[in-house]
């Protein structure tokens, strides 16, 4: 084949209606894909905002909008494949085969998927709850299908797989409105126990964030090796837990100093035996 024959074939192919029809379909498909994905994102965000304004559960809203957005995008993509003239049955079979292979390869992801479903159904925690799980603690930001995202008090983002969350122990600090603050104060054996107990009770009763019912509990806990330990238990609102915790530590220390009550160090008595 000489150059002239090759050139004639290229010109014939470029000027044929089939090639321009294919190019037009590709351009239309790209436009439809871009516009439809954009519309889906906008609609899902509006649904999420409207549901949030109506005080709908954040956990369910975020999860359902994410799944809906993903499913619609996959459906649009398959429709465009059919519009371009590609046999979607073979494409579907290929996706199914790849799905089986990927499923066998990522068995852990399947357990995370099942764990995500269990978390949504059983609801051990919700978005905005403060939890402790898998050695981490923080506020729940999002609950996805395969993982849960939390933010720690020092603003670190942690992604925890749902498989381990659903099968492990989860401590939910936000589920109850009230929370108990447990502290232990130590005094020396030479100090007046009743006076120290009275000081701690006065501090608890005078604190505006500590509840009077249940009443503060102050009792001797232990005769330690170097001190007498006094256990203190008070109840407060969940949101006031750390404020009450730090206030008690600081105020009791000041009152002990003002009343000459010693907070002792660890002591060891050494006896020297001479022959």
C-alpha positions in Angstrom: 0.0 0.0 0.0 1.5 3.3 -1.1 1.1 6.6 0.6 -1.6 7.9 -1.7 -3.9 4.8 -0.9 -3.2 5.2 2.8 -4.0 8.9 2.7 -7.3 8.2 0.8 -8.4 5.7 3.4 -7.7 8.2 6.2 -9.6 10.9 4.4 -12.5 8.5 3.8 -12.5 7.5 7.4 -12.4 11.1 8.7 -15.1 12.3 6.4 -17.5 9.4 7.0 -20.6 10.0 9.1 -19.8 7.1 11.5 -16.8 8.8 13.0 -18.5 12.1 13.5 -21.5 10.4 15.0 -19.1 8.6 17.5 -17.3 11.8 18.3 -20.6 13.6 18.9 -21.8 10.7 21.2 -18.5 10.9 23.2 -18.8 14.6 23.7 -22.4 14.4 24.7 -21.6 11.6 27.1 -18.8 13.6 28.8 -21.2 16.6 29.1 -24.0 14.4 30.5 -21.5 12.7 32.9 -20.2 16.0 34.2 -23.6 17.7 34.5 -25.3 14.7 36.1 -22.5 14.2 38.7 -22.7 17.8 39.6 -26.5 17.7 39.9 -26.3 14.6 42.1 -23.8 16.3 44.4 -25.9 19.4 44.7 -29.1 17.5 45.3 -27.5 15.2 48.0 -26.1 18.2 49.8 -29.5 20.0 49.8 -31.2 16.8 51.1 -28.7 16.5 53.9 -29.1 20.2 54.9 -32.9 20.1 54.8 -32.9 16.9 56.9 -30.5 18.4 59.4 -32.7 21.5 59.8 -35.6 19.2 60.6 -33.6 17.6 63.4 -33.3 14.3 61.6 -30.7 11.9 62.8 -27.3 12.9 61.5 -26.0 9.4 61.4 -28.7 8.0 59.1 -28.9 11.2 57.0 -25.1 11.2 56.2 -25.0 7.5 55.5 -28.1 7.4 53.3 -27.1 10.4 51.2 -23.6 8.9 50.7 -25.0 5.6 49.5 -27.7 7.3 47.3 -25.0 9.6 45.7 -22.8 6.6 44.9 -25.6 4.4 43.5 -26.9 7.2 41.2 -23.4 7.9 39.9 -22.9 4.2 39.1 -26.3 4.1 37.4 -25.5 7.2 35.2 -22.2 5.7 34.2 -23.8 2.4 33.1 -26.4 4.3 31.1 -23.7 6.3 29.3 -21.9 3.1 28.5 -25.1 1.9 26.8 -25.6 5.2 25.0 -22.1 4.8 23.4 -23.2 1.5 22.0 -21.1 -0.7 24.3 -22.9 -3.9 25.3 -23.8 -3.4 28.9 -24.5 -7.0 29.6 -20.9 -7.9 29.0 -19.8 -4.9 31.0 -22.1 -6.0 33.9 -20.7 -9.5 33.8 -17.2 -8.0 33.9 -18.1 -5.9 36.9 -19.6 -9.0 38.6 -16.5 -11.0 38.0 -14.3 -8.2 39.3 -16.5 -7.9 42.3 -16.0 -11.5 43.1 -12.3 -11.3 42.8 -12.1 -8.1 44.8 -14.4 -9.6 47.4 -12.1 -12.6 47.9 -9.1 -10.4 48.0 -10.5 -7.9 50.6 -12.2 -10.1 53.0 -11.5 -7.6 55.8 -13.4 -4.9 53.9 -16.5 -7.2 53.8 -16.3 -7.5 57.6 -16.0 -3.7 57.8 -19.1 -3.4 55.5 -21.1 -5.8 57.7 -19.8 -3.9 60.8 -21.1 -0.6 59.3 -24.5 -2.1 58.8 -24.6 -3.4 62.3 -23.5 0.0 63.7 -26.3 1.7 61.8 -28.9 -0.8 63.0 -27.9 -1.2 66.6 -26.7 2.4 67.2 -24.1 2.0 69.9 -23.1 5.6 69.2 -24.2 8.5 66.9 -22.6 11.5 65.2 -21.4 14.0 67.7 -21.0 11.4 70.5 -17.7 11.2 72.5 -16.6 7.6 72.5 -13.6 5.5 73.4 -12.8 2.4 71.2 -9.8 0.5 69.9 -7.4 2.5 72.1 -8.6 5.8 70.8 -11.1 8.4 72.1 -12.8 11.3 70.4 -15.9 12.9 69.0 -17.7 11.0 66.1 -17.6 13.1 62.9 -18.9 10.6 60.3 -20.1 6.9 60.2 -19.3 5.5 56.7 -20.1 2.1 55.4 -16.7 0.7 56.1 -15.1 3.0 58.7 -16.0 5.6 61.3 -14.2 9.0 61.5 -13.5 10.6 64.9 -11.7 13.7 66.0 -9.6 13.7 69.2 -9.5 16.6 71.7 -6.1 17.7 70.2 -7.7 17.8 66.7 -6.4 14.6 65.2 -8.5 12.7 62.8 -8.7 8.9 63.3 -10.4 6.4 61.0 -11.5 3.3 62.8 -12.6 0.2 60.7 -16.3 -0.7 61.4 -15.5 -4.4 61.7 -13.4 -3.9 64.8 -15.8 -1.3 66.2 -18.9 -3.5 65.9 -17.1 -6.5 67.5 -15.1 -4.7 70.1 -15.8 -2.7 73.3 -17.1 0.8 72.8 -17.4 3.3 75.7 -20.0 6.0 74.9 -19.5 9.1 77.2 -22.3 11.1 75.6 -25.3 8.7 75.8 -26.2 9.7 79.4 -26.9 13.3 80.4 -25.1 12.9 83.8 -21.6 11.7 84.6 -19.8 11.0 87.8 -16.5 12.6 88.7 -14.3 10.3 90.7 -11.2 11.8 92.5 -8.9 10.6 95.3 -7.2 13.1 97.8 -4.4 12.0 100.1 -3.6 13.4 103.5 -0.9 12.6 106.0 -1.5 10.3 109.0 -0.8 13.2 111.4 -3.5 15.4 109.7 -7.1 15.6 111.0 -9.2 13.3 108.8 -12.6 14.8 109.8 -11.4 18.3 109.0 -10.1 17.2 105.6 -13.4 15.4 104.9 -15.3 18.5 105.9 -13.2 20.8 103.6 -13.8 18.5 100.6 -17.6 18.4 101.3 -17.8 22.2 101.6 -15.9 22.6 98.3 -18.3 20.1 96.6 -21.5 21.7 98.1 -20.4 25.2 97.1 -19.6 24.4 93.5 -22.5 25.5 91.3 -22.0 22.8 88.6 -22.0 19.9 91.1 -25.5 18.3 91.6 -27.0 18.2 95.1 -29.0 15.1 94.2 -27.3 12.6 94.1 -25.4 14.2 97.0 -21.5 14.3 97.0 -19.9 11.3 98.5 -16.7 11.7 100.5 -15.3 8.7 102.5 -12.0 7.2 103.6 -10.8 4.8 100.9 -7.6 3.3 102.1 -4.8 3.4 104.7 -2.0 3.8 102.2 1.7 3.2 102.8 2.4 6.9 103.0 -1.1 8.5 103.3 -4.7 8.3 104.1 -6.7 8.3 100.8 -10.1 10.0 100.7 -12.4 9.1 97.7 -14.6 11.8 96.4 -17.5 11.2 94.0 -19.8 13.9 92.6 -22.3 14.0 89.8 -22.6 16.7 87.2 -23.8 17.3 83.6 -21.9 15.5 80.9 -20.8 18.8 79.4 -19.4 20.1 82.7 -17.3 17.0 83.5 -13.8 18.4 82.9 -14.6 21.8 84.4 -15.7 20.1 87.7 -12.8 17.7 87.6 -10.2 20.5 87.3 -12.0 22.9 89.7 -12.1 20.3 92.5 -8.4 19.5 92.1 -7.4 23.1 92.3 -9.8 24.3 95.0 -9.2 21.3 97.3 -5.4 21.9 97.0 -5.8 25.6 98.0 -8.1 24.8 100.9 -5.7 22.1 102.2 -2.8 24.6 102.1 -4.9 27.2 103.9 -5.7 24.8 106.7 -2.2 23.3 107.0 -3.3 19.9 105.7 -0.4 18.1 104.0 -0.6 16.2 100.8 2.3 13.7 101.5 4.9 12.3 99.2 5.6 8.6 99.1 7.7 7.7 102.2 9.9 4.7 103.0 11.1 4.0 106.6 14.7 2.5 106.5 15.9 0.7 109.6 19.6 0.1 110.0 20.6 -2.9 112.0 24.0 -2.9 113.6 25.8 -6.1 114.8 
